Each structure stands twice: as C-alpha cells, then as structure tokens.
C-alpha cells in the first residue's frame, strides 16, 4: 500500500492505531475540512478514515497531504506528551 | 535473505514510491517519527506496522527515477540513525539540559542565589589588580593582527 491518492472523489485511509493518534487525525481532518469530508472510526488495529467530496480544483494530492498532516500532528503530540 | 534491520520491500519508479520495513526492536517509535518528519516536505509518508516490523511507505511529491528512489531509501535509513543517536544524546544529557535551563530561567527572573545557582551576580569577571587576568597582557600575541600590512600599525 502506498500513501493513498486523492485522484478520485472518495478514498479510504487505514492508519495503524499504534502509530497514529486519534486527536492528530481529527486535527488534520479539521485542517482539511474545506477540501474534503472526513469520517474517522476505529476498526481493530487501525483507524479507518473515509474521505468523501474531495475538492478537484486543488493543486496537490488532498488525501496524501492529509496523511502527512496526521503524521506530523502525531509526532508533535507524542513529543509534547499528549498521547 | 533473512529480514533483519531494514530493507527495501518495494520500489516503483512508475509511481515514484517505495516501501521500507524496519526492525521494531532496532528503531524506537520516536526515532521513526523524527525521521519521517524530515521527509514530509518532499514525500507523502505513511507508517504502518506488521509485527515485528514497522513499514514505511514513501511516495515522492515529484517524479523520481529508480536511482533517486534508492538514494531516498538510503537517506531515510541515514536519518533514522542520526535521529537514534540524537535520541540517545538527549537521554544521556537530560539532567544537564534541565539544570542549565533551570539556572538560565532563574537567572532571568533575578533569583539565581535563591534557587541554588552559582551566585555569581555582581562578582567581577576580571581582577583588575592581576596583570595576568584579562586580555591586556596578551602573552600569546592573540590580539596582534596576522596580516603583514596591519602588523606595523598596531
């Protein structure tokens, strides 16, 4: 699996719960709220993020950038001891 | 080949992507975050875990050929080592760092002596009565210009 691409109108992302913090994911979802709709749920070892209504008129890959933001937020929260 | 420390699992120039797997016991999670963070500006990074290994998916933000992708994998592994060393140094010096910061903050607040600091406030840094103390004597000729054209004018 490569970082998911937002080349379609919808995508599903699986982020491992041992490596991503839910708060970080919801923060990233809030950041990208103007570019897509995000629904986050836990499923076994992963968080499943259903991304819909992805904006087409954006320069860049919305879904992959969302994953980068979720990772950056997780790293920041882990460093500050929030998670 | 047995899967040990880290290795390239997949590498696809068509999608400018690669997958690395890393031994969980060798790289702490904080080190993985720090290394991945460095690559966020040039690649899309996705972390996963397939016990007993971390899996790192990287997709470059611009097209890359195979050689450059392999170089990126090597850079990621180098970054892991650098961050692991940094992590160790911080751990080893944590107490010293905290003490230095505590003294600095206490000094800025003006209560160095009360907080158990060195109590140097007001003490002269140079003893004017001692010709060997300070910079005036310059026995090693440190203050003398090294450029020949300036040596005569000093």
gemmi code that builds the backbone of each chain (N, CA, C; Angstrom):
import gemmi

chains = {
    "A": [
        ("UNK", (0.851, -1.206, 0.000), (0.000, 0.000, 0.000), (0.874, 1.238, 0.000)),
        ("UNK", (0.684, 2.094, -0.954), (1.396, 3.369, -0.970), (0.498, 4.412, -0.316)),
        ("UNK", (1.050, 5.570, 0.051), (0.181, 6.613, 0.588), (-0.993, 6.839, -0.351)),
        ("UNK", (-2.210, 6.782, 0.156), (-3.372, 6.833, -0.727), (-3.425, 8.119, -1.531)),
        ("UNK", (-3.926, 7.994, -2.721), (-4.023, 9.138, -3.599), (-5.451, 9.637, -3.646)),
        ("UNK", (-5.603, 10.939, -3.772), (-6.936, 11.520, -3.862), (-7.325, 11.811, -5.288)),
        ("UNK", (-7.029, 10.860, -6.184), (-7.321, 11.073, -7.596), (-8.790, 10.821, -7.937)),
        ("UNK", (-9.553, 10.337, -6.974), (-10.972, 10.136, -7.207), (-11.747, 11.039, -6.240)),
        ("UNK", (-13.087, 10.938, -6.266), (-13.894, 11.790, -5.393), (-13.946, 11.269, -3.964)),
        ("UNK", (-13.533, 10.011, -3.769), (-13.589, 9.416, -2.432), (-12.402, 8.474, -2.253)),
        ("UNK", (-12.015, 8.282, -1.002), (-10.898, 7.372, -0.703), (-11.052, 6.873, 0.722)),
        ("UNK", (-10.446, 5.744, 0.982), (-10.436, 5.191, 2.338), (-8.987, 5.038, 2.789)),
        ("UNK", (-8.701, 5.538, 3.978), (-7.337, 5.509, 4.514), (-7.327, 4.620, 5.747)),
        ("UNK", (-6.292, 3.809, 5.883), (-6.124, 2.967, 7.081), (-4.843, 3.406, 7.784)),
        ("UNK", (-4.981, 3.897, 9.006), (-3.818, 4.334, 9.790), (-3.721, 3.471, 11.048)),
        ("UNK", (-2.565, 2.899, 11.276), (-2.393, 1.966, 12.397), (-2.535, 2.704, 13.732)),
        ("UNK", (-3.299, 2.117, 14.648), (-3.562, 2.787, 15.933), (-2.328, 2.853, 16.822)),
        ("UNK", (-1.356, 2.012, 16.577), (-0.123, 2.073, 17.370), (0.801, 3.194, 16.898)),
        ("UNK", (0.513, 3.761, 15.722), (1.415, 4.761, 15.147), (0.765, 6.124, 14.954)),
        ("UNK", (-0.549, 6.176, 14.950), (-1.247, 7.457, 14.761), (-2.178, 7.694, 15.948)),
        ("UNK", (-2.234, 8.951, 16.370), (-3.080, 9.344, 17.493), (-4.395, 9.890, 16.939)),
        ("UNK", (-5.506, 9.473, 17.546), (-6.813, 9.889, 17.024), (-6.957, 11.416, 17.021)),
        ("UNK", (-6.456, 12.047, 18.091), (-6.537, 13.514, 18.167), (-5.801, 14.164, 16.993)),
        ("UNK", (-4.671, 13.556, 16.614), (-3.891, 14.085, 15.492), (-4.668, 13.946, 14.182)),
        ("UNK", (-5.384, 12.845, 14.059), (-6.165, 12.615, 12.835), (-7.323, 13.602, 12.752)),
        ("UNK", (-8.005, 13.811, 13.885), (-9.145, 14.741, 13.862), (-8.677, 16.189, 13.640)),
        ("UNK", (-7.481, 16.506, 14.170), (-6.907, 17.837, 13.890), (-6.647, 18.010, 12.401)),
        ("UNK", (-6.077, 16.979, 11.792), (-5.794, 17.047, 10.349), (-7.100, 17.150, 9.569)),
        ("UNK", (-8.109, 16.411, 10.021), (-9.408, 16.473, 9.348), (-9.989, 17.882, 9.428)),
        ("UNK", (-9.816, 18.525, 10.589), (-10.308, 19.903, 10.739), (-9.550, 20.841, 9.806)),
        ("UNK", (-8.240, 20.615, 9.669), (-7.422, 21.458, 8.789), (-7.886, 21.347, 7.334)),
        ("UNK", (-8.269, 20.127, 6.936), (-8.632, 19.885, 5.538), (-10.150, 19.911, 5.322)),
        ("UNK", (-10.876, 20.397, 6.308), (-12.346, 20.360, 6.228), (-12.876, 21.095, 5.002)),
        ("UNK", (-12.172, 22.099, 4.547), (-12.630, 22.844, 3.375), (-12.344, 22.150, 2.060)),
        ("UNK", (-11.584, 21.059, 2.115), (-11.176, 20.381, 0.883), (-11.803, 18.999, 0.718)),
        ("UNK", (-12.359, 18.465, 1.805), (-12.984, 17.143, 1.736), (-13.762, 16.904, 3.020)),
        ("UNK", (-14.547, 15.830, 3.028), (-15.255, 15.430, 4.255), (-14.593, 14.174, 4.811)),
        ("UNK", (-14.427, 14.131, 6.133), (-13.707, 13.022, 6.756), (-14.575, 12.374, 7.817)),
        ("UNK", (-14.606, 11.042, 7.823), (-15.288, 10.276, 8.871), (-14.273, 9.289, 9.438)),
        ("UNK", (-13.998, 9.419, 10.743), (-12.969, 8.597, 11.378), (-13.630, 7.569, 12.287)),
        ("UNK", (-13.186, 6.317, 12.175), (-13.680, 5.273, 13.085), (-12.555, 4.287, 13.344)),
        ("UNK", (-12.648, 3.633, 14.500), (-11.648, 2.613, 14.839), (-12.149, 1.260, 14.372)),
        ("UNK", (-11.232, 0.478, 13.840), (-11.589, -0.863, 13.376), (-10.381, -1.776, 13.611)),
        ("UNK", (-10.433, -2.544, 14.692), (-9.295, -3.421, 15.009), (-8.048, -2.613, 15.310)),
        ("UNK", (-6.984, -2.924, 14.609), (-5.712, -2.254, 14.859), (-5.585, -0.932, 14.118)),
        ("UNK", (-6.591, -0.571, 13.335), (-6.463, 0.625, 12.501), (-7.583, 1.634, 12.765)),
        ("UNK", (-7.273, 2.882, 12.455), (-8.324, 3.880, 12.273), (-8.658, 3.871, 10.786)),
        ("UNK", (-9.951, 3.854, 10.506), (-10.398, 3.909, 9.119), (-10.949, 5.308, 8.876)),
        ("UNK", (-10.419, 5.975, 7.883), (-10.889, 7.330, 7.561), (-11.518, 7.288, 6.176)),
        ("UNK", (-12.798, 7.539, 6.148), (-13.494, 7.617, 4.861), (-13.489, 9.072, 4.413)),
        ("UNK", (-12.879, 9.299, 3.272), (-12.758, 10.663, 2.744), (-13.699, 10.788, 1.552)),
        ("UNK", (-14.570, 11.763, 1.606), (-15.527, 11.960, 0.509), (-15.532, 13.428, 0.100)),
        ("UNK", (-16.194, 13.691, -1.008), (-16.324, 15.065, -1.528), (-14.967, 15.767, -1.643)),
        ("UNK", (-14.000, 15.066, -2.182), (-12.652, 15.642, -2.307), (-12.659, 16.731, -3.375)),
        ("UNK", (-12.152, 17.886, -3.001), (-12.133, 19.020, -3.932), (-11.243, 18.679, -5.125)),
        ("UNK", (-11.728, 18.967, -6.300), (-10.982, 18.635, -7.515), (-10.096, 19.795, -7.985)),
        ("UNK", (-10.455, 20.997, -7.597), (-9.753, 22.174, -8.116), (-8.590, 22.576, -7.201)),
        ("UNK", (-7.904, 21.583, -6.649), (-6.810, 21.865, -5.721), (-5.502, 21.379, -6.333)),
        ("UNK", (-4.474, 22.210, -6.239), (-3.165, 21.820, -6.732), (-2.498, 20.956, -5.665)),
        ("UNK", (-2.390, 19.656, -5.914), (-1.804, 18.760, -4.925), (-2.743, 17.620, -4.597)),
        ("UNK", (-2.239, 16.701, -3.839), (-2.985, 15.492, -3.503), (-3.567, 15.650, -2.096)),
        ("UNK", (-4.856, 15.912, -2.029), (-5.513, 16.214, -0.749), (-5.372, 15.053, 0.231)),
        ("UNK", (-5.631, 13.833, -0.231), (-5.633, 12.674, 0.674), (-4.235, 12.397, 1.209)),
        ("UNK", (-3.241, 12.430, 0.320), (-1.867, 12.157, 0.755), (-1.355, 13.270, 1.681)),
        ("UNK", (-1.733, 14.505, 1.366), (-1.324, 15.616, 2.254), (-2.001, 15.473, 3.621)),
        ("UNK", (-3.246, 15.010, 3.614), (-3.947, 14.766, 4.883), (-3.159, 13.747, 5.723)),
        ("UNK", (-2.671, 12.685, 5.063), (-1.880, 11.670, 5.789), (-0.611, 12.286, 6.374)),
        ("UNK", (0.032, 13.152, 5.591), (1.237, 13.818, 6.108), (0.910, 14.672, 7.336)),
        ("UNK", (-0.207, 15.395, 7.265), (-0.611, 16.226, 8.410), (-0.907, 15.357, 9.632)),
        ("UNK", (-1.589, 14.229, 9.412), (-1.906, 13.338, 10.539), (-0.615, 12.823, 11.184)),
        ("UNK", (0.372, 12.521, 10.358), (1.658, 12.037, 10.883), (2.391, 13.156, 11.630)),
        ("UNK", (2.423, 14.344, 11.021), (3.112, 15.468, 11.675), (2.445, 15.812, 13.008)),
        ("UNK", (1.116, 15.820, 13.019), (0.388, 16.104, 14.271), (0.670, 15.041, 15.324)),
        ("UNK", (0.728, 13.785, 14.896), (1.018, 12.697, 15.835), (2.408, 12.871, 16.440)),
        ("UNK", (3.382, 13.156, 15.588), (4.752, 13.345, 16.079), (4.806, 14.493, 17.087)),
        ("UNK", (4.087, 15.582, 16.767), (4.075, 16.749, 17.668), (3.422, 16.399, 19.001)),
        ("UNK", (2.286, 15.718, 18.941), (1.584, 15.363, 20.186), (2.397, 14.380, 21.023)),
        ("UNK", (3.073, 13.447, 20.361), (3.898, 12.494, 21.116), (5.040, 13.205, 21.821)),
        ("UNK", (5.641, 14.186, 21.118), (6.759, 14.925, 21.718), (6.308, 15.734, 22.924)),
        ("UNK", (5.101, 16.286, 22.822), (4.625, 17.123, 23.923), (3.953, 16.302, 25.017)),
        ("UNK", (3.925, 14.982, 24.830), (3.421, 14.107, 25.873), (1.920, 14.070, 25.989)),
        ("UNK", (1.210, 14.479, 24.939), (-0.256, 14.458, 24.991), (-0.824, 13.080, 24.740)),
        ("UNK", (-0.008, 12.184, 24.132), (-0.553, 10.885, 23.767), (0.154, 9.774, 24.518)),
    ],
    "B": [
        ("UNK", (17.304, -13.820, 1.572), (17.959, -13.072, 2.648), (17.002, -12.908, 3.830)),
        ("UNK", (17.481, -13.155, 5.015), (16.636, -13.008, 6.198), (16.310, -11.538, 6.427)),
        ("UNK", (15.050, -11.273, 6.856), (14.674, -9.887, 7.121), (15.245, -9.494, 8.475)),
        ("UNK", (16.148, -8.549, 8.476), (16.724, -8.134, 9.742), (16.462, -6.661, 9.971)),
        ("UNK", (17.480, -5.828, 9.829), (17.370, -4.441, 10.289), (16.388, -3.616, 9.466)),
        ("UNK", (16.760, -3.269, 8.277), (15.851, -2.529, 7.417), (16.125, -2.941, 5.987)),
        ("UNK", (15.094, -2.899, 5.196), (15.309, -3.268, 3.805), (14.205, -2.698, 2.939)),
        ("UNK", (14.531, -2.534, 1.665), (13.549, -2.047, 0.709), (12.649, -3.219, 0.323)),
        ("UNK", (11.361, -3.057, 0.591), (10.413, -4.109, 0.241), (9.926, -3.959, -1.191)),
        ("UNK", (9.596, -2.722, -1.546), (9.164, -2.453, -2.920), (9.779, -1.142, -3.377)),
        ("UNK", (9.947, -1.009, -4.684), (10.450, 0.245, -5.248), (9.882, 0.358, -6.660)),
        ("UNK", (9.091, 1.392, -6.901), (8.384, 1.501, -8.165), (8.559, 2.900, -8.760)),
        ("UNK", (9.455, 3.028, -9.740), (9.659, 4.352, -10.347), (8.402, 4.876, -11.046)),
        ("UNK", (7.528, 3.984, -11.499), (6.319, 4.428, -12.202), (5.446, 5.302, -11.309)),
        ("UNK", (5.420, 4.977, -10.023), (4.623, 5.777, -9.080), (5.520, 6.586, -8.133)),
        ("UNK", (6.828, 6.557, -8.380), (7.806, 7.250, -7.531), (7.611, 6.877, -6.062)),
        ("UNK", (7.425, 5.602, -5.823), (7.151, 5.169, -4.457), (8.048, 4.007, -4.062)),
        ("UNK", (8.216, 3.870, -2.768), (8.987, 2.746, -2.244), (8.454, 2.379, -0.862)),
        ("UNK", (8.752, 1.171, -0.468), (8.348, 0.694, 0.851), (9.565, 0.134, 1.568)),
        ("UNK", (9.752, 0.584, 2.796), (10.843, 0.094, 3.634), (10.247, -0.660, 4.807)),
        ("UNK", (10.913, -1.701, 5.252), (10.495, -2.327, 6.505), (11.651, -2.255, 7.482)),
        ("UNK", (11.305, -1.997, 8.732), (12.307, -1.742, 9.766), (12.052, -2.631, 10.971)),
        ("UNK", (13.131, -3.073, 11.569), (13.027, -3.894, 12.776), (12.533, -3.027, 13.941)),
        ("UNK", (11.412, -3.391, 14.531), (10.833, -2.606, 15.628), (11.793, -2.510, 16.812)),
        ("UNK", (12.529, -3.577, 17.060), (13.447, -3.573, 18.197), (14.635, -2.670, 18.011)),
        ("UNK", (14.924, -2.322, 16.759), (16.114, -1.521, 16.486), (15.810, -0.022, 16.513)),
        ("UNK", (14.611, 0.346, 16.078), (14.268, 1.770, 15.979), (13.060, 2.079, 16.861)),
        ("UNK", (13.267, 2.868, 17.927), (12.107, 3.282, 18.743), (11.114, 4.086, 17.902)),
        ("UNK", (9.886, 4.120, 18.354), (8.843, 4.814, 17.597), (9.144, 6.309, 17.444)),
        ("UNK", (9.698, 6.930, 18.499), (10.028, 8.361, 18.417), (11.050, 8.638, 17.326)),
        ("UNK", (11.989, 7.723, 17.164), (13.010, 7.871, 16.116), (12.355, 7.771, 14.738)),
        ("UNK", (11.410, 6.855, 14.616), (10.692, 6.703, 13.343), (9.921, 7.978, 13.009)),
        ("UNK", (9.232, 8.545, 13.997), (8.504, 9.805, 13.767), (9.453, 10.910, 13.317)),
        ("UNK", (10.581, 11.020, 14.009), (11.512, 12.114, 13.710), (12.076, 11.982, 12.302)),
        ("UNK", (12.422, 10.765, 11.907), (12.963, 10.562, 10.561), (11.890, 10.830, 9.508)),
        ("UNK", (10.676, 10.342, 9.766), (9.590, 10.546, 8.807), (9.279, 12.036, 8.652)),
        ("UNK", (9.351, 12.769, 9.761), (9.034, 14.204, 9.745), (9.935, 14.960, 8.775)),
        ("UNK", (11.207, 14.537, 8.726), (12.185, 15.209, 7.855), (11.794, 15.068, 6.383)),
        ("UNK", (11.079, 13.997, 6.048), (10.753, 13.723, 4.644), (9.393, 14.278, 4.216)),
        ("UNK", (8.672, 14.908, 5.131), (7.308, 15.327, 4.804), (7.248, 16.390, 3.716)),
        ("UNK", (8.340, 17.158, 3.545), (8.305, 18.229, 2.545), (8.531, 17.709, 1.132)),
        ("UNK", (9.086, 16.512, 0.986), (9.364, 16.018, -0.358), (8.687, 14.685, -0.678)),
        ("UNK", (8.002, 14.110, 0.292), (7.345, 12.831, 0.031), (6.072, 12.714, 0.860)),
        ("UNK", (5.155, 11.896, 0.354), (3.994, 11.527, 1.153), (4.385, 10.286, 1.946)),
        ("UNK", (4.216, 10.370, 3.255), (4.709, 9.310, 4.137), (3.536, 8.643, 4.841)),
        ("UNK", (3.530, 7.336, 4.811), (2.510, 6.569, 5.534), (3.227, 5.497, 6.344)),
        ("UNK", (2.947, 5.475, 7.642), (3.563, 4.473, 8.509), (2.569, 3.356, 8.793)),
        ("UNK", (3.078, 2.161, 8.882), (2.229, 1.028, 9.228), (3.052, 0.061, 10.070)),
        ("UNK", (2.387, -0.913, 10.608), (3.089, -1.880, 11.443), (2.611, -3.281, 11.092)),
        ("UNK", (3.561, -4.115, 10.777), (3.267, -5.533, 10.557), (4.257, -6.280, 11.434)),
        ("UNK", (3.769, -6.667, 12.622), (4.677, -7.243, 13.619), (5.567, -8.309, 13.001)),
        ("UNK", (6.850, -8.306, 13.339), (7.518, -7.411, 14.290), (8.254, -6.265, 13.598)),
        ("UNK", (7.636, -5.666, 12.563), (8.351, -4.640, 11.809), (7.475, -3.418, 11.563)),
        ("UNK", (8.141, -2.240, 11.520), (7.484, -1.034, 11.021), (7.582, -1.055, 9.501)),
        ("UNK", (6.540, -0.570, 8.860), (6.560, -0.458, 7.405), (6.396, 1.014, 7.051)),
        ("UNK", (7.293, 1.524, 6.241), (7.274, 2.938, 5.859), (7.011, 3.025, 4.358)),
        ("UNK", (5.902, 3.669, 4.002), (5.590, 3.873, 2.592), (5.950, 5.316, 2.244)),
        ("UNK", (6.741, 5.488, 1.227), (7.129, 6.825, 0.777), (6.713, 6.989, -0.688)),
        ("UNK", (6.036, 8.094, -0.997), (5.747, 8.416, -2.408), (6.222, 9.839, -2.651)),
        ("UNK", (7.174, 9.986, -3.539), (7.775, 11.297, -3.785), (6.733, 12.268, -4.339)),
        ("UNK", (6.897, 13.547, -3.986), (5.929, 14.538, -4.455), (6.181, 14.942, -5.901)),
        ("UNK", (7.380, 14.591, -6.420), (7.655, 14.818, -7.837), (8.250, 13.532, -8.416)),
        ("UNK", (8.161, 13.326, -9.724), (8.641, 12.067, -10.306), (10.129, 11.842, -10.052)),
        ("UNK", (10.469, 10.618, -9.680), (11.859, 10.259, -9.428), (12.188, 8.966, -10.166)),
        ("UNK", (13.447, 8.858, -10.647), (13.855, 7.605, -11.288), (14.295, 6.600, -10.220)),
        ("UNK", (14.643, 5.403, -10.678), (14.944, 4.323, -9.738), (16.144, 4.649, -8.853)),
        ("UNK", (17.193, 5.223, -9.483), (18.404, 5.519, -8.707), (18.108, 6.541, -7.611)),
        ("UNK", (17.303, 7.535, -7.943), (16.981, 8.573, -6.955), (16.099, 8.012, -5.841)),
        ("UNK", (15.204, 7.090, -6.227), (14.371, 6.454, -5.195), (15.221, 5.620, -4.240)),
        ("UNK", (16.203, 4.904, -4.821), (17.085, 4.115, -3.949), (17.895, 5.036, -3.037)),
        ("UNK", (18.306, 6.182, -3.583), (19.026, 7.155, -2.755), (18.126, 7.667, -1.632)),
        ("UNK", (16.847, 7.876, -1.956), (15.914, 8.349, -0.927), (15.777, 7.313, 0.194)),
        ("UNK", (15.736, 6.034, -0.188), (15.656, 4.968, 0.828), (16.895, 5.016, 1.722)),
        ("UNK", (18.056, 5.188, 1.097), (19.292, 5.283, 1.881), (19.288, 6.496, 2.794)),
        ("UNK", (18.779, 7.626, 2.259), (18.705, 8.837, 3.088), (17.789, 8.625, 4.283)),
        ("UNK", (16.697, 7.903, 4.058), (15.771, 7.656, 5.179), (16.461, 6.822, 6.254)),
        ("UNK", (17.199, 5.808, 5.811), (17.908, 4.972, 6.792), (18.974, 5.779, 7.525)),
        ("UNK", (19.683, 6.647, 6.786), (20.663, 7.521, 7.445), (19.989, 8.424, 8.474)),
        ("UNK", (18.828, 8.954, 8.095), (18.099, 9.845, 9.006), (17.662, 9.088, 10.261)),
        ("UNK", (17.284, 7.833, 10.092), (16.927, 7.008, 11.259), (18.110, 6.895, 12.217)),
        ("UNK", (19.286, 6.641, 11.659), (20.472, 6.510, 12.511), (20.796, 7.837, 13.199)),
        ("UNK", (20.711, 8.930, 12.426), (21.007, 10.245, 13.006), (20.043, 10.569, 14.138)),
        ("UNK", (18.768, 10.283, 13.903), (17.764, 10.581, 14.930), (17.920, 9.659, 16.147)),
        ("UNK", (18.333, 8.394, 15.888), (18.552, 7.474, 17.008), (19.698, 7.971, 17.887)),
        ("UNK", (20.760, 8.464, 17.247), (21.886, 8.998, 18.011), (21.455, 10.244, 18.790)),
        ("UNK", (20.712, 11.110, 18.104), (20.226, 12.337, 18.756), (19.379, 11.979, 19.984)),
        ("UNK", (18.546, 10.975, 19.821), (17.694, 10.495, 20.903), (18.547, 10.032, 22.093)),
        ("UNK", (19.605, 9.293, 21.805), (20.478, 8.783, 22.861), (21.189, 9.925, 23.575)),
        ("UNK", (21.671, 10.908, 22.788), (22.395, 12.032, 23.386), (21.472, 12.830, 24.301)),
        ("UNK", (20.253, 13.073, 23.827), (19.283, 13.817, 24.652), (18.987, 13.055, 25.941)),
        ("UNK", (18.798, 11.747, 25.818), (18.526, 10.942, 27.014), (19.685, 11.014, 28.003)),
        ("UNK", (20.903, 10.907, 27.460), (22.088, 10.886, 28.328), (22.308, 12.230, 29.017)),
        ("UNK", (21.914, 13.322, 28.354), (22.188, 14.656, 28.888), (20.938, 15.347, 29.433)),
        ("UNK", (19.867, 14.601, 29.605), (18.603, 15.209, 30.006), (18.741, 16.009, 31.300)),
        ("UNK", (19.428, 15.434, 32.291), (19.570, 16.090, 33.588), (20.362, 17.386, 33.445)),
        ("UNK", (21.440, 17.337, 32.657), (22.268, 18.535, 32.460), (21.462, 19.625, 31.764)),
        ("UNK", (20.721, 19.227, 30.721), (19.910, 20.198, 29.981), (18.900, 20.864, 30.911)),
        ("UNK", (18.254, 20.059, 31.743), (17.245, 20.608, 32.659), (17.891, 21.556, 33.662)),
        ("UNK", (19.088, 21.192, 34.168), (19.767, 22.061, 35.140), (20.167, 23.392, 34.511)),
        ("UNK", (20.715, 23.325, 33.286), (21.143, 24.557, 32.612), (19.947, 25.468, 32.352)),
        ("UNK", (18.859, 24.866, 31.880), (17.664, 25.673, 31.600), (17.102, 26.263, 32.896)),
        ("UNK", (17.107, 25.467, 33.974), (16.585, 25.964, 35.251), (17.402, 27.153, 35.750)),
        ("UNK", (18.737, 27.058, 35.664), (19.589, 28.162, 36.110), (19.370, 29.392, 35.228)),
        ("UNK", (19.241, 29.159, 33.908), (19.037, 30.283, 32.985), (17.724, 31.002, 33.284)),
        ("UNK", (16.673, 30.232, 33.515), (15.368, 30.841, 33.805), (15.411, 31.557, 35.145)),
        ("UNK", (16.047, 30.911, 36.121), (16.140, 31.549, 37.439), (16.955, 32.829, 37.346)),
        ("UNK", (18.033, 32.800, 36.538), (18.862, 33.996, 36.367), (18.088, 35.126, 35.709)),
        ("UNK", (17.293, 34.788, 34.716), (16.487, 35.800, 34.028), (15.450, 36.392, 34.971)),
        ("UNK", (14.993, 35.555, 35.902), (13.996, 36.034, 36.862), (14.646, 36.787, 38.019)),
        ("UNK", (15.987, 36.767, 38.091), (16.693, 37.538, 39.099), (16.806, 36.874, 40.445)),
        ("UNK", (16.656, 35.552, 40.503), (16.759, 34.881, 41.804), (17.707, 33.690, 41.729)),
        ("UNK", (18.861, 33.904, 41.132), (19.812, 32.811, 40.971), (20.220, 32.233, 42.321)),
        ("UNK", (20.540, 33.137, 43.282), (21.044, 32.646, 44.563), (19.962, 31.899, 45.326)),
        ("UNK", (18.731, 32.430, 45.265), (17.655, 31.779, 45.993), (17.363, 30.401, 45.454)),
        ("UNK", (17.566, 30.220, 44.119), (17.246, 28.927, 43.528), (18.432, 27.990, 43.541)),
        ("UNK", (19.476, 28.344, 44.283), (20.616, 27.450, 44.388), (21.594, 27.592, 43.252)),
        ("UNK", (21.586, 28.717, 42.532), (22.509, 28.928, 41.423), (23.902, 29.227, 41.923)),
        ("UNK", (24.782, 29.570, 41.005), (26.187, 29.750, 41.353), (26.426, 31.007, 42.171)),
        ("UNK", (25.491, 31.953, 42.125), (25.645, 33.161, 42.916), (26.745, 34.064, 42.410)),
        ("UNK", (26.891, 34.206, 41.117), (27.970, 34.997, 40.517), (27.565, 36.437, 40.263)),
        ("UNK", (26.289, 36.758, 40.509), (25.838, 38.106, 40.196), (26.623, 39.140, 41.006)),
        ("UNK", (27.182, 40.131, 40.313), (27.945, 41.175, 40.996), (29.424, 40.853, 41.147)),
        ("UNK", (29.813, 39.600, 40.981), (31.226, 39.234, 41.111), (31.988, 39.715, 39.878)),
        ("UNK", (33.212, 40.311, 40.057), (33.974, 40.772, 38.897), (34.474, 39.578, 38.081)),
        ("UNK", (34.303, 39.674, 36.754), (34.775, 38.600, 35.887), (36.286, 38.683, 35.695)),
        ("UNK", (36.858, 39.893, 35.814), (38.306, 40.084, 35.662), (38.806, 40.819, 36.888)),
        ("UNK", (39.902, 40.340, 37.430), (40.510, 41.011, 38.586), (41.469, 42.081, 38.065)),
        ("UNK", (41.120, 43.375, 38.212), (41.964, 44.441, 37.643), (43.350, 44.504, 38.289)),
        ("UNK", (43.493, 43.970, 39.501), (44.786, 44.013, 40.182), (45.733, 42.925, 39.684)),
        ("UNK", (45.217, 41.963, 38.961), (46.045, 40.854, 38.493), (46.399, 41.063, 37.016)),
        ("UNK", (47.680, 41.370, 36.697), (48.050, 41.623, 35.296), (47.917, 40.390, 34.409)),
        ("UNK", (47.903, 39.232, 35.017), (47.756, 38.004, 34.223), (46.290, 37.696, 33.914)),
        ("UNK", (45.373, 38.371, 34.615), (43.949, 38.108, 34.434), (43.381, 39.120, 33.438)),
        ("UNK", (42.732, 38.640, 32.387), (42.154, 39.551, 31.427), (42.890, 39.495, 30.110)),
        ("UNK", (42.680, 40.501, 29.292), (43.185, 40.461, 27.928), (44.300, 41.458, 27.652)),
        ("UNK", (44.655, 42.308, 28.637), (45.588, 43.407, 28.370), (47.004, 42.889, 28.118)),
        ("UNK", (47.439, 41.898, 28.892), (48.819, 41.447, 28.766), (49.079, 40.755, 27.418)),
        ("UNK", (48.155, 39.937, 26.960), (48.260, 39.234, 25.674), (49.612, 38.543, 25.486)),
        ("UNK", (50.033, 37.648, 26.402), (51.340, 36.994, 26.286), (51.438, 36.090, 25.063)),
        ("UNK", (50.343, 35.584, 24.552), (50.375, 34.690, 23.384), (50.268, 35.445, 22.062)),
        ("UNK", (50.120, 36.775, 22.138), (50.025, 37.559, 20.905), (48.750, 37.320, 20.134)),
        ("UNK", (47.686, 36.977, 20.847), (46.417, 36.665, 20.179), (45.800, 37.907, 19.537)),
        ("UNK", (45.971, 39.060, 20.198), (45.340, 40.286, 19.692), (46.126, 40.906, 18.540)),
        ("UNK", (47.295, 40.397, 18.233), (48.106, 41.001, 17.162), (47.562, 40.574, 15.802)),
        ("UNK", (47.338, 41.531, 14.864), (46.815, 41.156, 13.545), (47.777, 40.214, 12.826)),
        ("UNK", (47.215, 39.252, 12.099), (48.071, 38.313, 11.369), (48.435, 38.820, 9.980)),
        ("UNK", (47.670, 39.821, 9.454), (48.003, 40.329, 8.138), (49.276, 41.167, 8.239)),
        ("UNK", (50.294, 40.928, 7.366), (51.576, 41.651, 7.452), (51.404, 43.164, 7.360)),
        ("UNK", (50.453, 43.604, 6.491), (50.315, 45.052, 6.300), (49.731, 45.752, 7.524)),
        ("UNK", (49.078, 45.007, 8.419), (48.489, 45.624, 9.602), (49.368, 45.471, 10.839)),
        ("UNK", (50.371, 44.606, 10.753), (51.156, 44.330, 11.952), (51.938, 45.550, 12.428)),
        ("UNK", (52.415, 46.370, 11.478), (53.212, 47.531, 11.873), (52.408, 48.626, 12.513)),
        ("UNK", (51.108, 48.665, 12.177), (50.292, 49.779, 12.668), (49.797, 49.547, 14.078)),
        ("UNK", (49.920, 48.302, 14.623), (49.392, 48.036, 15.963), (50.426, 48.329, 17.028)),
    ],
}
model = gemmi.Model(1)
for chain_id, residues in chains.items():
    chain = gemmi.Chain(chain_id)
    for i, (resn, *xyz) in enumerate(residues, 1):
        res = gemmi.Residue()
        res.name, res.seqid = resn, gemmi.SeqId(i, " ")
        for name, pos in zip(("N", "CA", "C"), xyz):
            atom = gemmi.Atom()
            atom.name, atom.element = name, gemmi.Element(name[0])
            atom.pos, atom.b_iso = gemmi.Position(*pos), 0.0
            res.add_atom(atom)
        chain.add_residue(res)
    model.add_chain(chain)
structure = gemmi.Structure()
structure.add_model(model)
structure.setup_entities()
